[in-house]
Amino acid sequence: MTEPSTGASAIPASVAAESRDATRKMLAEFWFYFSQNRGAVIGLVVFVTLVIVALAAPLIAPHDPDLQYRDSFLTPPVWQDGGKAAFLLGTDAVGRDILSRLIYGARFSLFIGLVVVTIALSGGIVLGLVAGYLRGWVDTVIMRIMDVILAFPSLLLALVLVAVLGPGLVNAMIAIALVLQPHFVRLTRAAVLSERSRDYVVAARLAGAGNIRLMFRTILPNCLAPLIVQATLSFSSAILDAAALGFLGMGAQPPTPEWGTMLAEAREFILRAWWVVTFPGLAILVTVLAINLVGDGLRDALDPKLKRS
């Protein structure tokens, strides 16, 4: 009487073990191809370091980012001051420690990238799935709207949207997400068009799966690889666009320690206080470069056509 139950329980256990082994092999294969790109590994290390710095900002920042030292206006970088470190990267025009503001600014940059990519990716997937699966007039309407958005320079369109919505970090993130969304829509639609006629989709349809299940449970998982790569690259684009809007005074507003806003506040001191512009600019450069390198590595690891032998 116990043998049937033992055999019945052994089958799910073996299936679960095979699933775990397949997952391990898939992750091992992904890391193998990803690690072949040394630039991607370096970018990943820099990005992880940035995340740690952002999360631990209250612990590692030497000063309050908004605290003004009235006796230290535009103080140049000082590594030692009376035997102890003080203002390692100098201060700005109102006496705030630049290093502390850069550390807290990492939080805003990561938050901006995460929110923008989440909004753009979610909306792009839904619209792309609907357009690619339903086709017909629905596809035409959605894609023509996306074409209109793509016809405008991205930064100019973001500026117009922020001008309509009002200056501020939240409105800037919404505007940037709307500008980036057409890329996800077009990419999702192209992937759906290539997948919708495959045998596994036809089999699921014949088995009685509805349109929603076919789109989100059957087709979408097989379209995620290019979307992950695009999301990574859009992460860096979001940081750049947010910095540009902040520099133009349409993004985060002072005294928010956002890197673009820091650059805007330092414009008039470029010639006589090089550090107030150099360090925020380097922070943006290093962050965007690291994310782009990670995106290249993800493309190599997730695209079978680009995998190296």
C-alpha positions, -999 to +999 in steps of 0.1 A: +000+000+000+029+023+006+047+017-028+023+037-049+024+067-027+062+065-026+064+064-063+039+092-067+059+115-043+092+105-059+081+119-093+075+155-081+107+154-061+127+143-092+111+169-113+119+196-087+155+184-086+158+185-124+143+220-123+169+232-098+197+216-118+184+233-150+183+266-132+218+262-119+231+253-153+213+283-168+228+307-142+262+291-147+260+296-184+248+331-180+277+340-157+302+323-181+292+344-210+288+376-189+322+372-173+339+369-207+333+406-210+357+421-185+343+455-190+309+442-179+323+427-148+341+459-139+309+478-146+290+454-123+315+459-095+312+497-098+274+495-099+272+472-069+295+496-050+273+525-060+243+507-046+261+499-013+272+536-010+236+548-016+221+524+009+248+532+035+248+570+029+238+580+064+267+558+078+295+568+054+287+604+046+311+626+066+287+655+069+250+664+066+245+671+028+224+702+036+245+715+064+262+749+055+296+757+070+296+795+069+334+797+073+341+773+044+326+788+012+342+772-019+369+754+001+391+734-022+396+696-016+415+691+016+428+657+025+442+665+059+434+694+082+451+694+115+457+657+114+422+647+105+403+645+072+379+674+064+361+683+032+378+657+011+362+670-021+358+705-010+327+726-004+302+744-027+293+781-028+272+779+004+296+758+024+281+723+019+303+693+018+305+680-018+314+645-009+284+641+013+261+655-014+276+631-040+270+602-017+234+611-010+230+620-047+236+584-056+203+576-038+184+600-061+201+587-093+193+551-085+158+560-074+153+579-106+166+551-128+145+525-110+112+544-111+116+555-147+126+520-160+097+504-140+071+528-155+085+526-190+090+489-189+056+481-175+037+503-199+059+493-228+053+456-222+015+460-220+012+482-251+037+461-271+020+428-262-014+442-272-001+457-304+019+426-315-008+400-305-040+417-316-026+434-347-051+453-369-062+488-360-051+485-324-015+479-336-018+508-360-030+533-334-005+523-308+025+523-331+016+556-348+014+572-313+049+557-305+062+570-339+050+605-330+068+604-297+100+592-313+098+620-339+107+645-312+142+648-296+139+630-263+153+658-241+132+684-259+100+664-254+109+658-218+114+695-213+079+702-228+063+676-206+079+690-175+070+725-185+033+713-187+034+692-155+056+717-135+092+715-124+101+688-099+117+654-095+085+634-097+073+652-128+107+648-144+106+611-138+072+608-154+083+628-184+114+607-189+094+575-185+070+586-212+099+595-235+116+561-231+084+540-233+083+538-272+116+518-272+101+491-250+068+491-270+086+486-303+110+460-288+081+440-272+060+442-303+088+429-325+094+400-301+057+391-299+054+391-337+083+366-339+068+344-312+030+344-318+031+319-346+054+294-330+042+259-322+041+263-285+018+293-288-005+274-312-006+244-289-015+266-260-043+282-280-057+249-291-056+238-254-080+265-246-057+293-233-073+327-234-057+358-250-045+373-216-029+340-206-013+336-241+002+371-239+014+372-204+021+336-194+030+320-227+046+346-250+060+372-226+086+350-208+102+343-242+105+380-249+123+391-217+159+388-228+160+418-251+138+437-227+162+432-198+191+446-219+170+476-230+160+482-194+196+483-183+205+508-211+175+529-203+185+530-167+216+550-177+196+571-201+172+580-173+200+591-151+215+613-179+181+628-188+173+635-151+207+652-147+201+673-178+167+684-166+182+691-132+209+712-148+183+732-167+163+738-135+134+716-145+142+685-125+150+681-088+150+715-071+176+729-046+187+720-020+181+684-032+216+668-036+209+655-071+240+655-094+224+675-122+211+701-098+246+703-082+260+711-117+234+738-122+243+754-089+280+754-098+278+769-133+290+803-123+320+790-104+335+768-131+365+790-136+375+797-100+363+765-083+369+736-106+359+710-080+323+720-077+317+709-113+343+682-118+332+658-091+294+657-099+303+654-136+326+625-128+300+608-107+275+610-136+302+598-161+313+568-140+277+557-131+264+559-167+295+542-181+293+513-155+256+507-163+263+507-201+291+482-196+267+460-177+242+463-205+268+452-230+276+422-209+239+413-205+235+415-243+264+391-248+250+367-222+213+368-232+214+370-269+223+335-284+235+352-316+262+371-297+273+344-274+310+337-278+322+301-283 
